[in-house]
Structure formats: C-alpha cells, structure tokens
Amino acid sequence: MDVSRRKFGKLAGLASLAVAAPAIWTSGRAQSRPIRIGGSFSMTGPLSATKAGLVGLQIWRDDVNAKGGLLGRQVELVTYDDQSSVAQIPSIYSKLVDIDKVDILLSPYGAVLSAPVMPFIKQRNRFMAGMFTLASNDGVKSERFFQACPWGPDGKVNWARGFFDIAKASGCKRIAVLNADVEFAKVSAAGGKAAIQEMGLELVFEQSYPPNNSDFSAILRNLRATTPDAVFICSYPPDSTALIRGLSEVGIGDSVKLFGGGMVGPQYAANLQALGAALNGIVNFNLFVPEPTMTNAAVNSFLTRYRAIAVPEKLDALGFYIPPSYYVAGEMIAAAVDGSGSTESAAMATWLHANPVRTRVGTATFNDLGDWTERRVLMTQFQGVKGNDVDQFLQAGRQVILNPPALKSGDLIQPFMKARGA
C-alpha cells in the first residue's frame, strides 16, 4: 500500500506496540522472519516536533518492501515513544535488543537523548544509525555507529564551519558567541570557538543563558555594545524564536554582517510561518532547501509523498529538515545489509567503513567514528521573505545557499540590518 494513503497516527500507534508480524506461508514453506529495525521517537513531550522523522522512515520501509525487502526479507519497524525524556531511553533500548530482538538500531533524536544509549551499543556490539546526534561517538568510539546526518568529520567543529568560512570571506574579524546552557548548544558553541581560534578570528563576546530564557533584550544590548562583525548563535526552538523577535525590537547594530549559524527552530515550518519576514537576513544551518542546486526528482518525489501524510496529520508541513535524514538512514542500512549480505552488526559496519553509499542527499563515505568524510551541512540566508505564508518557502530564493561552495545558489546580503530590510 502507498504510505501516503495511510494515517500516520494509526501507523505510529501500531508500530509502538512492537508486535512481530506473523509468519507468512507460501508453498508449504515459512518465509524468513522480517528484518527488524528499532528505535525510539519523541511522539510526545518537548521534542515531539521531531516525530515527523518517523514518516520519512516509514516511506523508506514501504519503498524497500515494495522491491522485495532486504535479502529477500521484509523490513519491520519497532518503535516506542521516549516522551522526549532521557529517563526512558535505557529501558526502551534494552527492550528493543533483549525482548523485541531487533536486528538494527536507530538512535533517539539528538545528542541529549542519544547519550545514554552510546555506552550500551558499544558494550553490546550493536549497529546503530545516529539521528541528529553531534559528536556522540567521539568518546565511546564505537566501530558500529554511523551518522545519518552529514555533519562531516570532527562534527562538533565542522558541522557549522560554513558559517565561519562565510564570515572570514566577508571580512569579519570580531566574533560573538551566544548559546543556550544545554548539551547540543554547548557542544556547538565549543566547536564554534574552536573554529574561531583556528581561523585566527577574535572572540569579543561569549555568553550562555538558561534554556527557558524568553527575554533577550539585555543580552542583545550587551552584545551590540561589543560591536562584533558576526554573531554565532546556538539555540533551541523557543529561544531561537525569542531571539529573532528580540532583534526586531532591540536591533543588533550596524557592525554586524552575519547573524545566526547554529539556531535550531528556523528549519521548522511552524516557526517559519510564525516569524515570516522577521527571518530575513539570518544565516543559519539546514540540511535541505528547495534551491536549484539541491533539488532532484528523487527528493521531490519523497517530499510530495511526505506532505500527503504530514499536512492532514498536522506535522511539519514542509519536511525539509528531519524527514529526509530518516530516509537516508534507511538507505544506509539497506546498502550495508545488501552489501555485506548480512544483518550481523560487524559485517554491516565493516562494509560501510569500506564502501560509499548513494543517498537522496549525496554520496556518503564514513570515517572510523562513523562521521561523513565530507561535510554537507548547508548555510543558507533568508532573503525576500514576505508575510507569513508558509508556501513561499517551497520556492527557490527564500533560503539561499551560501555554503558549501558546490551547492551555492546565491550571494550573501550584508550588512545584516540591510538584509533585514532595515
């Protein structure tokens, strides 16, 4: 059945039950049991916006099963709601391995939720695809962990390197760093400061703030007083929104050429719609935008199918950021299973370390830590956004790619206040 005709809520509910499909009998023989892929999703809680990734994974599952599965076996997903809570993770992944007997694991979303499961997969020698984690394998060093997101090698520094490449090329020398006091933002800010030092730039302001902070007027005034050339922000959706609204009220000064970099939130359709033209000028990371240098028939088909599910279910209406990476995770798994001829973790890992994988977002090769050897994180600038119509972001020219050079689709508008139309 075409997944676009199914109800996402029903599918997610059935998947969360983790009930194995009954054996199918053909010509008196029982087929091999399905290949089981397990993981947790934040179906509820503060990270519930990320549950759109499950649709991406389900579309991949339906595609691979329609072609006969992997190694002649159908693929089955076994998922649980982690409620966006670290406390849920150990028991969920123990159950997936010991009770549900899954063959392959997906990490929870992000660095915070994934941290508790990293020692577990190392101890149990399990293959895992990492979903939006950052530098999570740097300490554990599992040989069977592979990032689905193209952060590049030494991800905590390199994932946002494009921001600093743009800054240096634009003549920026004085850099400010502002971050939320949470794991992802702290790791990102540390990576940013390492890039600043490496590039010979000057750090003129740095400050962290509580994750529940909603008033940035004082921070923005203090930041403006240091007259930075670029401001690197590492934030989560609520504070990203508050910061952008604060810019409209307080401003940032005429010295700033570049603002943004590591803000989580401006990738989501709901925030794009809510903020509208207030986004203009911000340069920020993403993984896919509909610019002519990125679009292709396979991606367009995937996004069309995704939206047919997402819009009725009130999930992210665009699906640019999270869902494609879950499809990519499926492509990585399929390549490793088919290439090695096995679902055994060591065989899959050995094959992935030695071979490239063609994915919807480009060809991936992996280093010893399971990071992509080539960074493909986008730095885009919001340009020409008008009003609050979310459909405008389906058009080229609203999120112009500035970096990496191979995908560049336009030029930086600077200084920042000019790009904002001020």
C-alpha positions, 0 to 999 in steps of 0.5 A: 500500500502507498504510505501516503494513503495511510494515517500516520497516527494509526501507523505510529500507534501500531508500530509502538506496540512492537508486535512481530508480524506473523509468519507468512506461508507460501508453498508449504514453506515459512518465509524468513522472519522480517528484518527488524529495525528499532528505535525510539521517537519523541511522539510526545513531550518537548521534542515531539516536533521531531516525530515527523522523522518517523514518516520519512522512515516509514516511506523508506520501509514501504519503498524497500518492501515494495522491491522485495525487502532486504535479502529477500526479507521484509523490513519491520519497524519497532518503535516506542515513544521516549516522551522526549525524556532521557529517563526512558531511553535505557529501558526502551533500548534494552527492550528493543535488543533483549525482548523485541530482538531487533536486528538494527538500531536507530538512535533517539533524536539528538545528542541529549537523548542519544547519550545514554544509549552510546555506552550500551551499543558499544558494550553490546556490539550493536549497529546503530544509525545516529539521528541528529546526534553531534559528536556522540561517538567521539568518546565511546568510539564505537566501530558500529555507529554511523551518522545519518546526518552529514555533519562531516568529520570532527562534527562538533567543529565542522558541522557549522564551519560554513558559517565561519568560512562565510564570515572570514570571506566577508571580512569579519574579524570580531566574533560573538558567541551566544548559546543556550546552557544545554548539551547540543548548544554547548557542544556547538558553541565549543566547536564554534570557538574552536573554529574561531581560534583556528581561523585566527578570528577574535572572540569579543563576546561569549555568553550562555543563558538558561534554556527557558530564557524568553527575554533577550533584550539585555543580552542583545544590548550587551552584545551590540555594545561589543560591536562584533562583525558576526554573531554565532548563535546556538539555540533551541526552538523557543529561544531561537524564536525569542531571539529573532523577535528580540532583534526586531525590537532591540536591533543588533547594530550596524557592525554586524554582517552575519547573524545566526549559524547554529539556531535550531527552530528556523528549519521548522515550518511552524516557526517559519510561518510564525516569524515570516519576514522577521527571518530575513537576513539570518544565516543559519544551518539546514540540511535541505532547501528547495534551491536549484542546486539541491533539488532532484526528482528523487527528493521531490518525489519523497517530499510530495509523498511526505506532505500527503501524510504530514499536512492532514496529520498536522506535522511539519508541513514542509519536511525539509529538515528531519524527514529526509535524514530518516530516509537516508538512514534507511538507505544506509542500512539497506546498502550495508545489509545488501552489501555485506549480505548480512544483518550481523552488526560487524559485517554491516559496519565493516562494509560501510567503513569500506564502501560509499553509499548513494543517498537522496542527499549525496554520496556518503563515505564514513570515517572510523567514528562513523562521521561523513568524510565530507561535510554537507551541512548547508548555510543558507540566508533568508532573503525576500521573505514576505508575510507569513505564508508558509508556501513561499518557502517551497520556492527557490530564493527564500533560503539561499545557499551560501555554503558549501561552495558546490551547492551555492545558489546565491550571494550573501546580503550584508550588512545584516540590518540591510538584509533585514530590510532595515 
